[in-house]
Amino acid sequence: MHSKLFRAALIVLAAMGPTPAQAADNAELDRHVTDYMGRAGYPGVAIAVTHGDRVVVTAGYGRDSTGAPMTAQTPMPVASVSKSFTALAVMQLVEAGKIVLDEPVRTYLPDFEIADPRGARITARQLLNHTSGITDRTLPEKSLPQPESLAGALRRARAATLAADPGAEHHYTNTNYHLAARLVEVVAGQPFGDYLRDRVLAPLGMRASRTADSAPVTGLAKGHIYAYGASIPTTEPDRFLSGSDDLITTAEDMAHWLIMHSGDGQAANGTRLVSQESLRLMHASTDPRWDYGLGWATDEHGRPGHSGIWFTYTAYQRLLPSGHGIAVMANSGIGLGNEGPAQFVDNIARIVEGSGTPDRPAPLRLIIDLVLGALTIASLGLGIRTIRRAPLWAQRLAGRPMWMIGLRLLPRFIPLALLLLLPFLLGELVGGGRDMTQWQLLHYSVPLMVWSGVATLMGLSVVATRVTALVRLRRVTTG
């Protein structure tokens, strides 16, 4: 009874509006968000900040791709932040005695089988903390044909091998959460999306939230990619999402989610979703070899959070020791110079906690794209110059053996090799071994692909014109 009266009092106080101190804090927050959006190249942003069981602020800034103002009610994907929702669903079934975290997945999914016999030992815990041994390299989930359902994702996983014994190494991959979501729907006896709606979203009061099995998502405004200082509305590439990055939500709804996690597993309306012990297991790793718990990772300060990355949207959530929760959603995707709004969230944390001055980052995306643009122009100019000098090159090498001429031409194929290898190289160097297709790479960085394409075209054109000039010269000489 006292708890209900306390919550009612909080609602009344919130309705009375912010105190002068809160208004000043919100004004500083508004200034910082607007400044950061310009520097980071975000057309639209929505944020939620909570403290304990109180909503501090939910707000939208900028516009979506249709030109509509961004608000706290604007639906956006939170991408891989969705994994924390899937983990919560599994933990509910654990608490109900229907799943044991350290039992093999095959106990609950008899048709779970992969190409590596060690797969029989994979547990639910190992799916949730990405230590199953499955990686994007042993099952390239973005490059392979995309399944239409979680049952299809389970069948696709039969081709997987393991990079390490289950439980030995941490390798982040969406496949683990496709399998975890399939585990939920089989054990619960209902489609995963329905379970999440009935047992997680509705009890939290997240009435504007929904899940999507695949991208692009019907009824969702296009996000953006970034190129040479311009944000370009773009449809998200075709991808399977269920369980890994499937949640479409709003800043207002994310506030309900943060309140539950900042507390003891109880929603603001008094509904308990999970126990404190389950939250503890989710929020932090129990193994010092990695920082990933169950659907949450800790940063260098031990603060739980999770990033969310689409090619046209990004998101981030963070829980602070002060009792604050922060969620940010932006309608601009991952790219060179934008690996997600983690720094943005850190700056918001400094404002709401009064712990320091927010950083004002350089416009890194613009700088990188301008450098790539300059390299593109240089590659084009040097290529045209070299093509025009092909007859002189042929005269100099006319008497050389063919193997030597081939060696001289070989470096011209380097741009082509780079273009073909770019998805792998960026996946290794930037994505920690993540899988990516050429089409997705174009969404990741248009300027990088344009430069690689122009350099490749110039290299092949130089080879073609030099060989043609050499053949013509030899015909004249022998004729």
Protein Blocks (a to p, Z undefined) as FASTA:
>chain_A
ZZmmmmmmmmmmmmnopafklmmmmmmmmmmmmmmmmmnopabdcddddehjacfbdcde
hjdfkopacdfklccdekjmmmmmmmmmmmmmmmnopacfkbcfklmmmmgccfbfklmm
pcfklmmnopnopafklocfklpccdfbfklmmmmmmmpccfbdehkaccddfklmmmmm
mmmmmmnopafklmmmmmmmmmnopakbccdfbdcdehiacddddeehiacddddddddf
ehjlmcccdfklmmmmmmmmmmnopafkopafbdfklmmmmmpccbfkbccfehiacdfk
opacdddddfkbccdddddfkopacddddfbdcdehiabjklmmmmmmmmmnopaccddd
dffklmmmmmmmmmmmmmmmmmmmmmmmmmmmmmmmmmpcfklmmmmmmmmmmmmmmmmm
mmmmmmmmmnnopacdfklmmmmommlmmmmmmmmmmmmmmmmmmmmmmmmmmmmmmZZ
